[in-house]
Amino acid sequence: MSLEFQAIEAFAPRKFHQIFTAPATDKRGPLKITFGIAGIVDGEDSPTILFCGGMFGTRWQAFWLDWMAKREGVRVICVDR
């Protein structure tokens, strides 16, 4: 298996590529928010951490936090924008 295929397979899980659209208000239109989830995805009782990092690419940090979040039994939501 090539390194390129391994990298694609590692970054491909859907949990790293989530989109939420906030409804429009009287002051703005719909707002699209992208985020990634590290750690435990299922289970409402999981402790959850909201991580709002820098301006761009924060959801990609979910990939690097995933192993630690799984080990600690938490979910980390990394908001991109």
Secondary structure in CASP SS format (residue, H / E / C, confidence):
PFRMAT SS
TARGET T0000
AUTHOR 0000-0000-0000
METHOD secondary structure of the structure
MODEL  1
M C 1.00
S C 1.00
L H 1.00
E H 1.00
F H 1.00
Q H 1.00
A H 1.00
I H 1.00
E H 1.00
A H 1.00
F H 1.00
A C 1.00
P C 1.00
R H 1.00
K H 1.00
F H 1.00
H C 1.00
Q E 1.00
I E 1.00
F E 1.00
T E 1.00
A E 1.00
P C 1.00
A C 1.00
T C 1.00
D C 1.00
K C 1.00
R C 1.00
G C 1.00
P C 1.00
L E 1.00
K E 1.00
I E 1.00
T E 1.00
F E 1.00
G E 1.00
I E 1.00
A E 1.00
G E 1.00
I C 1.00
V C 1.00
D C 1.00
G C 1.00
E C 1.00
D C 1.00
S C 1.00
P C 1.00
T E 1.00
I E 1.00
L E 1.00
F E 1.00
C E 1.00
G C 1.00
G C 1.00
M C 1.00
F C 1.00
G C 1.00
T H 1.00
R H 1.00
W H 1.00
Q H 1.00
A H 1.00
F H 1.00
W H 1.00
L H 1.00
D H 1.00
W H 1.00
M H 1.00
A H 1.00
K H 1.00
R H 1.00
E H 1.00
G C 1.00
V C 1.00
R E 1.00
V E 1.00
I E 1.00
C E 1.00
V E 1.00
D C 1.00
R C 1.00
END
